[in-house]
Amino acid sequence: MNGSVKGPASYFPSIEKTYGQPMSHWFDAIKDKLDLPHMQIVAFLKDTHSMGHGHANAIVAHQLAAQLTDARKGA
């Protein structure tokens, strides 16, 4: 294993650089929307924050996966 970041998290450095906010800002922005369908949350980031589709999708995919992992762990 080479230690490179894969999946949605691979977008995080570019998201932080492009939009000038840490990932925690974007996670907080959608935390109350995680019960909505994936694409509705993506649309929120695109419409409200002028975020590109790939970046918005990466944030949502990461947070929904984290939510699922937490639910499986009983968190």
C-alpha positions as CSV (number, residue, x, y, z in Angstrom):
1,M,0.0,0.0,0.0
2,N,1.4,3.4,-1.0
3,G,-0.6,5.4,1.5
4,S,-2.3,7.6,-1.1
5,V,-5.8,8.8,-0.3
6,K,-8.6,7.3,-2.4
7,G,-12.3,7.8,-2.8
8,P,-14.2,10.9,-1.9
9,A,-11.4,12.1,0.5
10,S,-9.0,12.4,-2.4
11,Y,-11.0,15.5,-3.3
12,F,-10.6,17.2,0.1
13,P,-7.3,19.2,-0.5
14,S,-8.8,20.6,-3.7
15,I,-12.1,21.5,-2.0
16,E,-10.3,23.3,0.8
17,K,-8.1,25.2,-1.7
18,T,-10.9,26.1,-4.1
19,Y,-13.5,27.2,-1.6
20,G,-11.2,28.5,1.2
21,Q,-12.8,26.5,4.0
22,P,-11.7,23.5,6.0
23,M,-13.6,20.2,5.4
24,S,-15.3,20.6,8.8
25,H,-17.1,23.7,7.5
26,W,-18.6,21.6,4.6
27,F,-19.5,18.7,6.9
28,D,-21.2,21.1,9.2
29,A,-23.1,22.7,6.3
30,I,-24.8,19.5,5.4
31,K,-25.1,17.7,8.8
32,D,-28.8,18.6,9.1
33,K,-29.5,17.5,5.6
34,L,-28.1,13.9,5.7
35,D,-31.7,12.5,5.8
36,L,-32.3,13.9,2.4
37,P,-31.5,12.0,-0.8
38,H,-27.9,12.2,-1.9
39,M,-28.5,14.3,-5.0
40,Q,-30.6,16.8,-3.1
41,I,-27.7,17.4,-0.7
42,V,-25.4,17.7,-3.7
43,A,-27.8,20.3,-5.2
44,F,-27.8,22.2,-2.0
45,L,-24.0,22.6,-2.1
46,K,-24.0,23.5,-5.8
47,D,-26.9,26.0,-5.5
48,T,-26.0,27.6,-2.1
49,H,-22.2,27.6,-2.3
50,S,-21.6,27.5,-6.1
51,M,-19.7,24.3,-5.6
52,G,-18.8,22.1,-8.6
53,H,-20.6,18.8,-8.9
54,G,-17.6,16.6,-8.3
55,H,-16.6,18.4,-5.1
56,A,-20.2,18.5,-3.8
57,N,-20.7,14.8,-4.6
58,A,-17.4,13.9,-2.8
59,I,-18.5,15.7,0.4
60,V,-21.9,14.1,0.4
61,A,-20.7,10.6,-0.4
62,H,-18.1,10.8,2.3
63,Q,-20.6,12.0,5.0
64,L,-23.3,9.5,4.0
65,A,-20.7,6.7,4.2
66,A,-19.5,7.9,7.6
67,Q,-23.1,8.0,8.8
68,L,-23.7,4.5,7.6
69,T,-20.5,3.3,9.3
70,D,-21.5,5.0,12.6
71,A,-24.9,3.4,12.4
72,R,-23.4,0.0,11.9
73,K,-21.2,0.5,14.9
74,G,-24.2,1.6,17.0
75,A,-23.0,5.2,17.4
